[in-house]
Amino acid sequence: MRQLMQSLDLVWLESTLMRAAAVLLCLTVHETCHGLAALALGDPTAKARHRLSLNPLRHIDWLGLAMMLAVGFGWARPVPVDPRYFRNPKRGMAVTALAGPVSNFLLAFLAMVACLAVYPFITSDTSAAYRLFIFCRIYVAPLSIGLGIFNLLPIPPLDGSKVLGAFLPERTYFGLMRYERCGMLLLLALSWLGVTGNLIREAVAQADWAMWSLVMQFA
C-alpha cells in the first residue's frame, strides 16, 4: 500500500510540474509575441521595459498563474503597448493583440510536430522521449490552443475585443475599451457558471482534431 501511495504521489507531482511548465511556456510565448508585434509596428515600450523575453518571471502575474493552475482561468502581466507609436492606432492594437493568440496556435502546432519527432524513440513509459511526448501532446498543445481561443473572445480586456475594435467606429471602440474592468468581472462570472469552460472545451477539441489532422499530413 505504501509503495502504491508513493507511486501515486510521484505521478501527481510529475503531472503538476508538467502542467505548471506548460502554463508558463504558453503564457510567456503569448506575451512575448505581443511585444514583438508592437515593436515591429514601431512601439518600443515593451522592449524598453524588458518584456521581449522568454524568461517567464518577466511576464507572470502570480495570482493569475495560481488561478490558471487551479481552475484553468488565469492571466499574465499585460505587455505595455503605447498606440501613439502606431500609424493607425486601432489597426496597430488589433495586430498586436492578434499576435498573442496566433503565437499560441503556432506553439500548439510545433508541439504536435515534436510529438511526431520523438514518437519513434519512445522505448518505455519512463523514457525521456515518452515524457516529452506527454508534455507536448497532453499539456502544451491543448493548453496553448485553449489560451488562443479564449483570448479571441470579443470581451474586454481580451485580445479579441481589440481585434473587433479594428472594425468598429472610433467612438464605439473607445466606448468598448472603457468597460475593460467590467469585462474581467464578466469573464470571472461566466467561468464560475461554467459557460466559457464548456464552450472553450468544445472549441479546443475541434481545433485540436483539425490541427492534429493537418500535422499528420506531414507524417
C-alpha positions in Angstrom: 0.0 0.0 0.0 2.8 2.4 0.9 4.5 1.8 -2.5 1.2 2.4 -4.3 0.7 5.7 -2.4 4.3 6.8 -3.2 3.7 5.9 -6.8 0.5 7.9 -6.9 2.3 10.9 -5.2 5.0 10.8 -7.8 2.5 10.7 -10.7 0.6 13.6 -9.2 3.8 15.6 -8.7 5.0 14.9 -12.2 1.6 15.9 -13.7 1.5 19.1 -11.7 5.0 20.1 -12.7 4.3 19.4 -16.4 1.1 21.4 -16.2 2.9 24.3 -14.5 5.7 24.3 -17.1 3.1 24.2 -19.9 1.2 27.2 -18.4 4.5 29.2 -18.1 5.5 28.3 -21.6 2.2 29.2 -23.2 1.7 32.5 -21.3 5.3 33.6 -21.9 5.2 32.9 -25.7 1.8 34.7 -25.8 3.0 37.9 -24.0 6.4 38.0 -25.8 4.8 37.9 -29.2 2.5 40.8 -28.2 5.6 42.8 -27.5 7.4 41.7 -30.7 4.4 42.6 -32.8 4.2 46.1 -31.2 7.9 46.6 -31.8 7.6 45.6 -35.4 4.9 48.3 -35.7 7.1 50.9 -34.2 6.3 50.8 -30.5 9.5 50.2 -28.3 7.6 50.3 -25.0 7.8 46.5 -24.3 11.4 46.4 -25.3 12.3 49.3 -23.1 10.6 47.5 -20.1 12.4 44.3 -20.9 9.3 42.4 -21.8 10.7 40.9 -25.1 12.0 37.9 -23.1 11.3 34.2 -22.8 12.0 34.5 -19.1 8.6 33.7 -17.6 9.4 35.8 -14.5 9.1 38.9 -16.6 5.5 38.1 -17.6 3.9 36.1 -14.8 1.2 37.5 -12.5 1.3 35.1 -9.6 -2.4 35.4 -8.8 -3.2 34.8 -12.5 -0.8 31.8 -12.5 -2.4 30.3 -9.4 -5.9 30.8 -11.0 -4.7 29.2 -14.2 -3.4 26.1 -12.4 -6.3 25.8 -10.0 -9.4 26.5 -12.3 -8.0 26.8 -15.8 -8.7 30.5 -16.0 -5.9 33.0 -15.4 -3.8 35.7 -16.8 -0.2 37.1 -17.2 1.0 40.6 -16.7 -0.1 42.5 -19.8 2.6 43.7 -22.1 2.7 47.5 -22.1 1.7 49.0 -25.5 1.5 52.7 -26.5 -0.8 53.0 -29.5 0.5 56.6 -30.1 3.5 55.0 -31.8 1.3 53.3 -34.4 0.4 55.0 -37.7 -3.1 53.6 -37.3 -3.7 53.1 -33.6 -6.8 50.9 -33.9 -5.2 48.7 -36.6 -1.9 48.6 -34.7 -3.6 47.5 -31.5 -5.6 44.8 -33.4 -2.4 43.4 -35.0 -0.6 43.5 -31.6 -3.5 41.8 -29.9 -3.8 39.1 -32.6 -0.2 38.2 -32.3 -0.8 36.6 -28.9 -3.5 34.0 -30.0 -1.7 33.3 -33.3 1.5 32.5 -31.4 -0.4 30.1 -29.2 -1.8 28.2 -32.3 1.7 28.1 -33.7 3.1 26.8 -30.4 0.5 24.1 -30.4 1.3 23.1 -34.0 5.0 22.9 -33.1 4.2 20.8 -30.0 2.4 18.3 -32.2 5.3 18.2 -34.7 7.5 17.5 -31.7 5.3 14.6 -30.8 5.8 13.0 -34.2 9.5 13.6 -34.0 10.0 11.9 -30.6 7.5 9.1 -31.1 9.9 6.6 -32.8 12.3 7.0 -29.8 9.8 6.0 -27.1 11.0 2.8 -25.5 9.0 2.8 -22.3 6.6 4.9 -20.2 9.6 6.1 -18.2 11.8 7.2 -21.0 12.6 10.9 -21.7 11.0 10.6 -25.1 7.8 9.4 -23.6 7.7 12.3 -21.1 8.4 14.8 -23.8 5.6 13.3 -25.9 3.2 13.5 -23.0 4.3 17.1 -22.2 3.7 18.3 -25.7 0.6 16.3 -26.5 -1.3 16.3 -23.3 -0.3 19.6 -21.7 1.2 22.1 -24.2 -0.9 21.6 -27.3 -4.4 21.7 -25.8 -3.5 24.4 -23.3 -2.0 26.6 -26.0 -5.0 26.1 -28.2 -7.3 26.9 -25.4 -5.4 30.1 -24.5 -5.5 31.2 -28.1 -9.3 30.6 -28.4 -10.1 32.1 -25.1 -8.2 35.3 -25.9 -10.1 35.7 -29.2 -13.4 36.2 -27.3 -14.5 39.8 -28.1 -14.8 40.7 -24.4 -12.5 43.4 -22.9 -9.7 43.1 -21.9 -9.2 40.0 -24.0 -7.3 40.3 -27.3 -10.5 39.6 -29.3 -12.0 42.9 -28.2 -9.1 44.8 -29.7 -9.3 42.8 -33.0 -13.0 43.6 -33.1 -12.2 47.2 -32.4 -10.4 47.5 -35.8 -13.8 47.1 -37.5 -15.7 49.5 -35.2 -16.1 53.3 -35.4 -13.7 55.1 -33.1 -16.4 56.3 -30.8 -17.8 52.8 -30.4 -14.3 51.3 -30.0 -13.1 53.7 -27.2 -16.5 53.2 -25.6 -16.0 49.5 -25.5 -12.5 49.8 -24.1 -13.9 51.8 -21.1 -15.5 48.5 -19.9 -12.3 46.5 -19.5 -12.7 46.1 -15.8 -16.3 45.1 -16.1 -15.3 42.7 -18.8 -12.9 40.9 -16.4 -15.8 40.5 -13.9 -18.0 39.2 -16.6 -15.4 36.6 -17.6 -15.0 35.5 -14.0 -18.8 35.1 -13.7 -19.0 33.2 -16.9 -16.1 31.0 -15.8 -17.7 30.4 -12.4 -21.0 29.4 -14.1 -19.2 27.1 -16.4 -20.3 28.8 -19.6 -16.9 29.7 -21.0 -15.4 26.4 -19.8 -17.9 24.3 -21.8 -17.6 26.4 -24.9 -13.8 26.5 -24.8 -13.5 22.8 -24.2 -15.6 22.0 -27.3 -13.8 24.6 -29.4 -10.4 23.2 -28.2 -11.4 19.6 -29.0 -12.5 20.6 -32.6 -9.3 22.8 -33.2 -7.1 20.1 -31.7 -8.5 17.5 -34.0 -8.2 19.7 -37.1 -4.7 20.7 -36.2 -3.6 17.2 -35.5 -5.1 16.1 -38.8 -3.0 18.7 -40.5 0.2 17.7 -38.7 -0.4 14.0 -39.7 -0.3 15.0 -43.3 3.5 15.5 -42.8 4.0 12.2 -41.1 
